[in-house]
């Protein structure tokens, strides 16, 4: 944080790279909407271990597709928190269109605006690599989880290959410029930010979680942390 005499402190930037606001956020929402089947599958897998009435926090939900699919599956209390104003607005609009009660608000993953022991599940999908203070985010996830709760991070694997990425983009049914831009973004931006298993282990040992488990997919790494 930097301070100027006579001015309010400027808040720390909560994410790496350019912020997804305005047209960039709307473009991202449009291309990820083509993967709604995958969001449904992920929601069903997450909900399988949840009790009725569970409270769920999605950190950095973007357009809200996963949170919305979770809200469709049961009497869950689903909350999404994103640092980007455009995504909060888009997710709120999408939830209203789908007729679900998921709620979204603006905030920083490194300073979650929730009471301790508030959630049964915290999930973060395709965003953790962009956090500027990932260890603080882990500490906050642990703080807001109920005892016995679980945090799940789904993100890009650092060792994903160019062929893996090409196959993933092809499966996403993107075409033309959307496919090209997505491949280039993965290769030249996102892979550089992605974490390996080793870096996750180092970060986790600096948090109250202390340990984690992994599951790998083609380009994805799923990290599970228990409180």
C-alpha positions in Angstrom: 0.0 0.0 0.0 1.3 3.5 -0.9 0.3 6.7 0.8 0.3 10.3 -0.4 0.1 13.3 2.0 -3.4 14.7 1.9 -4.8 11.7 0.1 -6.5 8.4 1.0 -4.3 5.3 0.9 -4.4 3.5 -2.4 -5.6 0.0 -1.9 -3.4 -2.9 -2.9 -4.1 -4.4 -6.3 -5.7 -7.8 -5.6 -4.8 -9.5 -8.9 -1.9 -9.8 -11.3 -2.0 -8.3 -14.8 -4.7 -6.1 -16.3 -8.1 -6.1 -14.6 -11.0 -7.8 -16.4 -13.5 -4.9 -16.5 -15.9 -3.6 -19.1 -15.6 -5.2 -22.6 -12.8 -7.6 -21.6 -14.9 -9.0 -18.8 -17.9 -9.3 -21.1 -15.8 -11.1 -23.8 -14.6 -13.5 -21.1 -18.2 -14.1 -20.0 -19.2 -14.8 -23.6 -16.5 -17.4 -24.3 -16.8 -19.2 -21.0 -20.6 -19.4 -21.4 -19.8 -22.0 -24.1 -18.6 -24.4 -21.4 -21.8 -24.5 -19.3 -21.9 -28.3 -19.5 -18.5 -28.4 -17.7 -19.7 -26.0 -15.0 -22.7 -28.3 -14.5 -20.4 -31.3 -14.1 -18.1 -29.5 -11.7 -21.1 -28.3 -9.6 -22.5 -31.8 -9.4 -19.1 -33.1 -8.2 -18.8 -30.4 -5.6 -22.3 -30.8 -4.3 -22.0 -34.6 -3.9 -20.2 -34.2 -0.6 -22.4 -31.3 0.7 -25.2 -31.5 3.3 -28.5 -29.9 2.7 -28.4 -26.2 3.6 -24.7 -26.0 3.2 -23.2 -22.5 2.8 -20.9 -22.1 -0.2 -18.4 -19.3 -1.1 -17.0 -19.0 -4.6 -14.0 -16.7 -4.6 -13.5 -14.9 -7.9 -16.6 -16.4 -9.7 -16.3 -14.2 -12.7 -19.7 -14.3 -14.6 -21.0 -16.6 -11.9 -21.7 -19.8 -13.9 -20.3 -22.3 -11.4 -22.0 -20.6 -8.4 -25.3 -20.5 -10.4 -25.1 -24.2 -11.2 -24.4 -25.0 -7.5 -27.4 -23.0 -6.5 -29.6 -25.0 -8.8 -28.7 -28.3 -7.1 -30.1 -27.8 -3.7 -31.1 -25.6 -0.8 -27.6 -24.2 -0.6 -26.7 -20.6 0.4 -24.3 -19.6 -2.4 -22.3 -16.5 -2.2 -19.7 -15.2 -4.8 -17.1 -12.6 -4.2 -15.1 -10.9 -7.0 -12.8 -8.0 -7.1 -14.1 -6.8 -10.4 -17.2 -4.6 -10.6 -18.2 -5.8 -14.1 -18.1 -9.4 -13.0 -20.3 -8.8 -9.9 -22.8 -7.0 -12.2 -22.7 -9.8 -14.8 -23.0 -12.6 -12.2 -25.9 -10.9 -10.5 -27.7 -10.5 -13.8 -27.0 -14.1 -14.8 -28.4 -15.4 -11.5 -31.5 -13.3 -11.9 -32.0 -14.7 -15.4 -31.6 -18.2 -14.2 -34.0 -17.6 -11.3 -31.6 -18.7 -8.5 -30.8 -17.0 -5.2 -27.0 -16.9 -5.5 -25.7 -13.5 -4.4 -22.5 -11.7 -5.5 -20.5 -8.9 -4.0 -17.3 -7.1 -4.6 -14.2 -7.8 -2.5 -10.6 -9.0 -2.2 -9.7 -12.6 -1.8 -6.9 -11.6 0.6 -9.4 -9.8 2.9 -12.7 -11.7 2.8 -15.5 -9.7 4.3 -17.1 -12.6 6.2 -17.1 -13.8 9.7 -14.9 -16.7 10.8 -16.4 -20.2 10.5 -19.0 -19.1 8.0 -18.9 -21.6 5.1 -18.9 -25.3 4.6 -17.2 -25.1 1.2 -14.9 -22.4 -0.4 -14.2 -22.9 -4.1 -12.0 -20.9 -6.4 -12.0 -21.8 -10.1 -9.5 -20.5 -12.7 -8.5 -17.5 -10.7 -6.0 -18.4 -8.0 -3.0 -17.9 -10.3 -4.0 -14.3 -10.7 -4.0 -13.4 -7.0 -1.3 -11.0 -6.0 -1.3 -12.3 -2.4 -2.0 -16.0 -2.7 -0.9 -17.0 0.8 -3.1 -14.3 2.4 -6.0 -15.7 0.2 -5.3 -19.2 1.7 -5.2 -17.8 5.2 -8.6 -16.1 4.6 -10.1 -19.2 3.1 -9.2 -21.1 6.2 -10.5 -18.4 8.5 -14.0 -18.3 6.9 -14.4 -22.1 6.7 -16.3 -23.9 9.4 -14.4 -26.7 11.3 -14.6 -29.7 9.0 -15.1 -27.5 6.0 -13.2 -27.8 2.7 -11.6 -25.5 0.2 -11.1 -26.5 -3.4 -9.0 -24.7 -5.9 -9.3 -25.5 -9.6 -6.7 -23.9 -11.8 -4.3 -24.2 -14.7 -1.4 -26.6 -14.2 2.0 -25.0 -14.6 3.3 -28.0 -16.6 0.4 -28.0 -19.2 1.8 -28.4 -22.7 1.0 -26.5 -25.8 -0.8 -29.6 -27.2 -2.8 -29.9 -24.0 -3.9 -26.3 -24.3 -4.8 -26.7 -28.0 -6.9 -29.8 -27.2 -8.6 -27.9 -24.3 -9.5 -24.9 -26.5 -10.8 -27.2 -29.2 -13.0 -29.0 -26.7 -14.4 -25.6 -25.6 -16.1 -25.1 -29.0 -14.4 -21.8 -29.7 -13.6 -20.8 -33.2 -11.9 -18.1 -35.2 -10.4 -15.2 -33.2 -11.9 -16.4 -29.9 -9.9 -19.7 -30.2 -6.7 -17.9 -31.3 -6.8 -15.3 -28.6 -7.6 -17.9 -26.0 -4.6 -20.1 -27.0 -2.3 -17.1 -27.0 -3.5 -16.0 -23.6 -2.9 -19.4 -22.1 0.5 -19.7 -23.7 1.9 -16.2 -23.1 0.1 -15.0 -20.0 -1.7 -17.6 -17.9 1.0 -20.3 -17.9 3.5 -17.9 -16.6 1.3 -17.2 -13.6 0.1 -20.8 -13.0 1.3 -22.7 -9.9 3.0 -26.1 -9.7 2.3 -28.7 -7.1 5.5 -27.7 -5.4 4.6 -24.0 -5.2 1.2 -24.9 -3.9 2.8 -27.0 -1.2 5.1 -24.1 -0.2 2.2 -21.7 0.0 0.0 -24.1 1.9 2.6 -24.6 4.6 2.6 -20.9 5.2 -1.2 -21.1 5.9 -3.2 -22.8 8.7 -4.1 -25.6 6.3 -0.5 -27.0 6.4 -1.3 -29.7 3.9 -3.3 -30.4 0.7 -4.0 -33.1 -1.8 -4.0 -32.9 -5.6 -5.9 -34.3 -8.6 -4.7 -33.7 -12.2 -6.6 -33.3 -15.4 -5.5 -32.4 -18.9 -4.5 -28.8 -18.2 -6.0 -28.4 -14.7 -4.9 -29.0 -11.2 -7.4 -29.5 -8.4 -6.2 -28.7 -4.9 -8.2 -29.8 -1.9 -7.6 -28.3 1.6 -9.4 -29.5 4.7 -9.9 -27.5 7.9 
